[in-house]
Structure formats: structure tokens, C-alpha cells
Amino acid sequence: MKNLIKVLPLAAAMTLMSCKKDQKADQLITEEETAIVAPTPPTQEEMVTEAQSKPLTTLALSESNFEFGKVKKGEHVEHVYEVTNTGKNPLIISQVKPGCGCTAPDYTKDPILPGQKGQITLKFDSTNFDGLVNKQAEVYANVETAPVVISFTADVQPK
């Protein structure tokens, strides 16, 4: 027991001396901190290159523009664009990039086989708009004319 009493103050002193200069004993010593850097979004050229890196095919849209008509301010509306693979290779939609944050895309992620159909949905939040609105989204897929542009219009009315 006497040896333990002699060792405890020595252990405490060694712990205090192991701190770096200008550092208190209760501070956490960490290795060099690394900043987390968000990846930069790909450029349009990079997205086209990625989309066209697969064997090319062709597609047909049920429509390239949709009119919502009158929409009440603050209303959330959505429209589904039907995509048909008219080529001989699987159609792969790699990304749908809307023109602004008011539009959220969703799309068929699996390859669309020749002759089969897929979907692209655009969801529009009219909260920050008044009057006639025209929005678009770029569809990146393994087609020669990427990106394919789809759009919609809405006439946002006051509540």
C-alpha cells in the first residue's frame, strides 16, 4: 500500500509533463486535424462524358414540355415524363440536373432495356414564385445528344 501511495503522485506528475508546451493537462492532444472538403460537383462536360461512356442508344420522350396551368403559391406539384428506349443498347440515365433548387428530380436508376419505358419525375415547389414560371432540367444519358432538356411551365397564383 505504501508503494502504491508513492507511485500515484509520480504517475500524475508524468501525465502532466507529457502535455505539450502551452497546453493544459485537461486538453485533448490530437494529431493534425484534416478539414473535410466537399467534393466539387462535376462539370457539364464531365457529366456528358460519363453519360456517353456507355454504348450509345436513342430515346423518345412522351413530351419534352409540360404545362401545369394555374398553381397556388406554396403548392408542390409534380409531373412524370415517360422515357422509351428506342435504341439497341440499354438506356442508362446517369443524372437529371434541374435548373434551380425549386425543382427536385427523380428518375429510373436501373438500365432501361431496348423497347422498355422508364420515368423522369420533376417536383416543383412554387413557394418563392409569382406569375408565369418556366423551368427546365437536363437529362444526362448514354445518347448522342446529351443532355436532353425537359421543361415545364406554371402560372403561380396568390393564395
Stockholm file with secondary structure:
# STOCKHOLM 1.0

chainA/1-159         MKNLIKVLPLAAAMTLMSCKKDQKADQLITEEETAIVAPTPPTQEEMVTEAQSKPLTTLALSESNFEFGKVKKGEHVEHVYEVTNTGKNPLIISQVKPGCGCTAPDYTKDPILPGQKGQITLKFDSTNFDGLVNKQAEVYANVETAPVVISFTADVQPK
#=GR chainA/1-159 SS CHHHHHHHHHHHHHHHHTSCTTCCTTSCCCCCCCCCCCCCCCCHHHHHHHHTTSCCBCEEESCSEEEEEEEETTCEEEEEEEEEECSSSCBCEEEEEESSTTEEEEECCSCBCTTCEEEEEEEEECTTCCEEEEEEEEEEESBTTCSEEEEEEEEEECC
#=GC SS_cons         CHHHHHHHHHHHHHHHHTSCTTCCTTSCCCCCCCCCCCCCCCCHHHHHHHHTTSCCBCEEESCSEEEEEEEETTCEEEEEEEEEECSSSCBCEEEEEESSTTEEEEECCSCBCTTCEEEEEEEEECTTCCEEEEEEEEEEESBTTCSEEEEEEEEEECC
//
